[in-house]
Amino acid sequence: MAKDPSAATAKETGRSAPRSRRGARTKAGLVAAARVVFERDGFLDARITDITREAGVAAGSFYTYFDSKEEIFQAVVEMVQEDMLHPRLRERLGDEDVFALIDAANRDYLLAYNGTHG
């Protein structure tokens, strides 16, 4: 089943997930920007200001969604795991129908498994 990486991070930190679509887009934009910055600069050299600049948001917006660089890094790790396990699944189906996502993930797995073990 494909999961929303930002929801897991919100649950782990006790912070609630964004309530509006705009908030969800901003948080997703921060995570995508963080991925770019971490890939480009590495974790140690990445700065929160680099992430917010890449995302095109004010530096204070970062702290609406994340407490630290470590927390956003965890969200990036979860996003990368999702990409590896279920590549482009959400883009193909959208993320509204959970049952369709589960069905598609299972079908993709079986097709991949049969292709390597068939």
C-alpha positions in Angstrom: 0.0 0.0 0.0 1.3 3.4 -0.9 1.5 5.8 2.0 1.8 9.5 2.4 5.3 10.2 3.8 4.3 13.5 5.3 1.5 11.8 7.3 3.9 9.3 8.9 6.3 12.1 9.8 3.4 14.1 11.3 2.3 11.1 13.4 5.8 10.4 14.7 6.3 14.0 15.8 2.9 14.6 17.2 2.4 17.4 14.7 -0.8 17.3 12.7 -0.8 16.9 8.9 -1.6 20.1 6.9 -5.4 20.8 7.0 -5.6 22.5 3.6 -4.6 21.5 0.1 -2.3 24.6 0.0 -0.6 23.4 3.2 -0.2 19.9 1.9 1.3 21.4 -1.4 3.7 23.6 0.6 4.8 20.7 2.8 5.3 18.4 -0.2 7.2 21.2 -2.0 9.5 21.5 1.0 10.2 17.8 1.0 10.8 17.8 -2.8 13.1 20.8 -2.4 14.9 19.1 0.5 15.6 16.1 -1.7 17.2 18.3 -4.3 19.3 20.1 -1.7 20.4 16.9 0.1 21.3 15.2 -3.2 23.2 18.3 -4.3 24.9 19.3 -1.1 24.8 16.3 1.2 23.1 16.2 4.6 25.9 18.0 6.5 26.2 20.9 4.1 22.5 21.3 3.5 20.9 24.3 5.3 17.3 25.0 6.0 17.6 28.3 4.2 18.8 26.4 1.1 15.7 24.1 1.3 13.3 27.0 1.7 14.9 28.9 -1.2 14.7 25.9 -3.4 11.0 25.5 -2.4 10.3 29.2 -3.0 8.9 29.7 0.5 9.8 32.0 3.4 12.2 30.5 5.8 9.7 30.7 8.6 7.3 28.4 6.6 9.7 25.5 7.2 8.9 25.5 10.9 5.2 25.3 10.3 5.8 21.7 9.0 9.2 20.6 10.4 11.1 21.1 13.6 14.6 20.3 12.2 16.7 19.3 9.3 16.7 15.8 10.6 12.9 15.7 10.5 12.7 16.8 6.9 15.4 14.4 6.0 13.3 11.6 7.4 10.4 12.7 5.2 12.8 12.7 2.2 13.9 9.1 3.1 10.2 8.0 3.3 9.5 9.7 -0.1 12.5 7.9 -1.7 11.4 4.5 -0.2 7.9 5.1 -1.6 9.4 5.9 -5.0 11.5 2.7 -4.9 8.6 0.4 -3.8 5.8 1.9 -5.9 7.3 3.9 -8.8 4.8 6.4 -10.3 1.9 4.5 -8.7 0.2 7.6 -7.4 0.8 9.5 -10.7 -0.9 6.7 -12.6 -3.9 6.4 -10.3 -4.1 9.5 -8.2 -4.1 9.1 -4.4 -7.8 9.2 -3.6 -8.8 5.6 -3.9 -6.9 3.5 -1.4 -8.2 0.2 -2.7 -7.1 1.1 -6.2 -3.6 1.9 -4.9 -3.4 -1.4 -3.0 -4.7 -3.4 -6.1 -2.2 -1.7 -8.4 0.7 -2.2 -6.0 -0.2 -5.9 -5.7 -0.6 -6.3 -9.5 2.8 -4.5 -10.0 4.4 -6.9 -7.5 3.0 -10.0 -9.1 4.0 -8.8 -12.6 7.5 -8.1 -11.4 7.7 -11.4 -9.5 6.4 -13.4 -12.5 8.8 -11.7 -14.8 11.8 -12.7 -12.6 10.5 -16.1 -11.5 8.3 -17.2 -14.3 
